[in-house]
C-alpha cells in the first residue's frame, strides 16, 4: 500500500451509505433468486470512458447481454443494478449519491473496472477517493482495465448467481532455504542479458521479451548446433518483422561466439 | 420469405455461447497475472515497474518477512510485471473471470524470509534474492565471482567497505610514490 503520511484524523473521510436492516434483508432475498430481468443504470464517476465502450460492446449482438434480460436503461429510477465505473472523484460524489438514492430499493451496486474497484491507476490522485466502496455498499467488483465483454458477462453472472466466483484471497509463506532456478541455465548469463537488451531495443517492451524467449528456447532445444537452430527458426518464421529481430539476434550470437 | 429464412440459417449464430459454454480467449490476451511463488525471488522489480501500484512489497513489523502483494482490483493488465521479471515468476494468463463479491478476495500475497546483513545485522533483501544473486555471480565467473561474498552485505556496509578499500589502495599508492 502506498501510505499517505498526512494524519487520517485531519483528512476528510467519506462516510459510506449504510443499508437499513429491512433493505439489506430484501436485497439478500433478491440476490438469492432473481426471477426477472435486471435493468442496469450506468454511472460514470470520473473514468476514461474505456469501461463504457466495453459495456456497449457487451450489449451488442456478439455478446448480447439482453439474452439474460440485462438491459441498459437511461434513468436510475428504472434500475435494479447500478453499475459504477471510474474512480470516485470529488466532483462526481454528489451525482453518484443522487443516482443511488434515486434507484428503488432493493438495488444492487456493481463496481466496474479497476478504477471502480479500488481507484485503479488514479488511486493516489488528489481528487480521487478510491473506488465506489468508500461511498456506497458494493455487492460485486468486476476488475479489468477495462473488463472485456466476457468479463462483464461473468460479472453479471456472479451478481445474478449463475456462476460462482473463482478468485479467492490467498496468502502463501515461502519456506526458508527455497532456491529459485536460473532461467535458461545453458546460455551464459551475459549472453542472455545481451540478447534481451537487443530484442527489447528492436521490438519494445512485452513483445521484445516474447521474441527473445522464443529465440532462446530454440537455442536450448538444439544443444549441439546453436547457429543451425537459429537458422531453422529464421527459416520457419513468416512474419518479416519478427524475422528481422531473429536475424539481428543471430548476428549478436555470432559476434559472441567469435569473441569467446 | 422462405429464402430469407434459409439465408438466416446459413449465416448462423453470431452470439457467443459464454457463459453456458467455456470461452477460449485468443493467445496474447492479457488476463490475470499468475504469480509462481516458487520461482519468485522477491526482488521487487515488478513492484517498481507496476504503473498502478497493484503490486506492492512490504517488510513486516518483526522484519522477518518481506511480503509480495497484488491487488487484482487495481491491476490494469499492462504486462509490465511480466516484462521486467528476470525469472518468469509472473506471467499474464488468459484468465478473465475475476469478478468477486468480497473485495478481500481480490488480493493475493506471498511472504518471503529476509536476509540480514552479515556486518550490521539489518534486513536488506529477501534471502532467496541474495542466494540467486550469488549463484548468478558465480556462474558469470571472473572478477564478478570474486565479489560474490559481498552479496551478504547491505548496501550501506558494502559502500563503506568499498570506500575503505579505496582509501587503503590510495594510501599504499602514495607510500610507494613517496618511497620512489
Interface residues (C-beta under 8 A of the other chain):
Chain A: X1 X2 X61 X62 X63 X64 X67 X114 X117 X118 X119 X120 X121 X123 X124 X131 X133 X138 X139 X140 X141 X142 X143 X144 X145 X147 X148 X150 X151 X153 X154 X155 X157 X158 X159 X162 X163 X165 X166 X167 X168 X169 X170 X171 X172 X173 X174 X176 X177 X178 X179 X180 X181 X182 X183 X185 X188 X189 X190 X205 X206 X209
Chain B: X14 X15 X16 X18 X19 X23 X25 X29 X32 X37 X38 X39 X40 X41 X42 X51 X52 X53 X56 X58 X65 X71 X72 X73 X74 X75 X76 X77 X78 X79 X80 X82 X83 X86 X87 X88 X89 X95 X96 X97 X98 X99 X100 X101 X102 X103 X104 X105 X106 X107 X108 X109 X110 X111 X112 X113 X127 X128 X131 X132 X135 X136 X139 X140
